[in-house]
Amino acid sequence: MSKDYFDIENITAIRGATTSDGNTLEEIENSVVELINELISRNSLEPKKILSITFTVTKDLDACFPASIARKCFGLDSVAFLDCQQMYVANDIDFCIRLMALVISPSEARISHPYLRGASNLRSDRC
């Protein structure tokens, strides 16, 4: 068996979210970099064990793709990325960036879902 083989039971989904200060490339980049840093550090992830990340953004964010920032800033060339627009719901958080990452993690690992900035009230139990 290949050394790259992994047991499907080791695949874990990690959720997270943050907000941007506005709809510019720089503001979105700052938020995405902070969110990915927290995802990696809180969960002691090796970047090569990140399989995919799906980003969603609220309709007020359209200056850039979060995936392009994550790919560029973290060298995640082998990660499958997807950018989507979050479903519109009245009174949702402005400038919100959400993610769901599929990762290979040790079975005993405790998962930490990063909810940062203005998104911290989405899941106050997981900040």
C-alpha positions in Angstrom: 0.0 0.0 0.0 1.2 3.5 -0.8 2.6 5.6 2.0 0.1 8.3 0.9 -2.8 6.1 1.8 -5.1 7.2 4.6 -8.1 5.8 6.4 -11.3 7.6 5.6 -12.1 7.7 9.3 -9.3 10.3 9.6 -11.0 12.8 7.3 -12.5 15.6 9.4 -14.5 18.7 8.4 -13.5 21.9 10.2 -15.7 25.0 10.0 -14.8 28.6 10.6 -15.7 32.1 9.7 -14.5 35.7 10.0 -15.4 39.1 8.8 -13.5 41.6 6.6 -13.3 45.3 7.4 -14.5 46.0 3.9 -14.6 45.0 0.2 -11.1 45.6 -0.9 -8.4 43.0 -1.9 -6.2 44.1 1.1 -9.1 43.9 3.6 -10.3 40.5 2.4 -6.7 39.2 2.2 -6.0 40.2 5.9 -9.1 38.3 7.0 -8.5 35.2 4.9 -4.8 35.0 6.1 -5.9 35.4 9.7 -8.6 32.7 9.3 -6.3 30.2 7.6 -3.5 30.8 10.2 -6.0 30.1 13.0 -7.3 27.0 11.2 -3.8 25.6 10.9 -2.4 26.6 14.3 -5.5 25.7 16.4 -5.6 22.3 14.8 -1.9 21.6 14.4 -2.5 20.9 10.7 0.2 20.2 8.2 -0.7 22.0 5.0 -0.2 18.8 3.0 -3.0 17.2 5.0 -5.6 19.8 3.9 -7.6 18.1 1.2 -10.1 20.9 0.3 -11.5 24.2 1.4 -14.8 25.6 0.4 -15.2 29.4 1.0 -18.5 31.3 1.0 -18.8 35.0 1.2 -21.7 37.3 1.7 -22.9 39.2 -1.3 -21.1 42.4 -0.2 -17.7 40.8 -0.9 -16.7 40.6 -4.5 -13.2 42.2 -4.7 -11.4 38.9 -5.0 -11.6 35.2 -4.5 -10.6 33.9 -1.0 -9.2 30.7 -2.5 -6.7 32.7 -4.6 -5.5 34.3 -1.4 -5.2 31.0 0.5 -3.4 29.4 -2.4 -0.9 32.3 -2.8 -0.2 33.0 0.8 0.1 29.5 2.1 1.4 27.6 -1.0 -1.6 25.2 -0.9 -1.3 24.2 -4.6 -2.5 20.7 -4.1 -5.6 21.7 -2.2 -9.0 21.7 -4.0 -10.6 25.1 -3.5 -14.1 26.3 -4.2 -15.5 29.9 -3.8 -19.2 30.4 -3.5 -21.6 33.2 -2.6 -23.3 32.6 0.7 -27.1 32.4 0.5 -28.6 35.8 1.2 -30.5 36.0 4.5 -31.7 39.4 5.8 -29.8 40.6 8.8 -26.8 38.3 8.1 -23.4 39.5 9.2 -21.8 42.0 6.7 -18.5 41.2 5.0 -18.6 37.6 6.2 -16.2 34.9 5.0 -17.0 31.3 6.0 -15.0 28.1 5.3 -15.3 24.4 5.5 -12.0 22.5 5.3 -11.7 18.8 4.8 -8.5 17.6 6.5 -6.7 14.4 7.4 -6.3 14.4 11.2 -5.3 12.0 13.8 -8.3 10.2 15.2 -7.6 11.5 18.7 -7.2 15.1 17.7 -9.5 17.7 19.3 -10.9 19.9 16.5 -11.1 23.7 17.0 -13.4 25.6 14.7 -12.1 29.2 14.4 -14.8 31.9 14.5 -13.1 35.3 14.5 -13.9 39.0 14.5 -17.6 39.8 13.8 -18.3 36.2 13.0 -17.6 35.1 16.6 -21.2 35.4 17.5 -22.2 32.9 14.8 -20.9 30.1 17.1 -20.0 31.6 20.4 -19.5 28.0 21.7 -16.6 27.6 19.3 -14.6 30.9 19.4 
